[in-house]
Amino acid sequence: MSVPQSERRLAACLVAHESWAHTENRTARTAPARAALDTKFLKQAGGDPVRAAHLRKAYFARLALKSAQARRKVRELTATADAAEAELPEAGGLDGAA
């Protein structure tokens, strides 16, 4: 029997939270990833640390923009869904009899 994707996602989330709950030094645990990202920007900048810092800022600015766009889209879709649900009884849907 196949496990639904939503359940797999919840199980993975649970494992991740349990893992972080048992991590005593979170900074040390994430240090290799942060160092790798810094190295990536430094390589892209041709070894220039100032340019690497600008590349890093641009990367995180792009992430912030995408996040803001996603939140706006969710707000718009939620408003559309709420409006549609409000119209259902008038149209005889779900609770109303047509």
HELIX and SHEET records of a PDB file:
HELIX    1   1 GLN A    5  ALA A   21  1                                  17    
HELIX    2   2 ARG A   26  GLN A   44  1                                  19    
HELIX    3   3 PRO A   49  ALA A   91  1                                  43    
END                                                                             
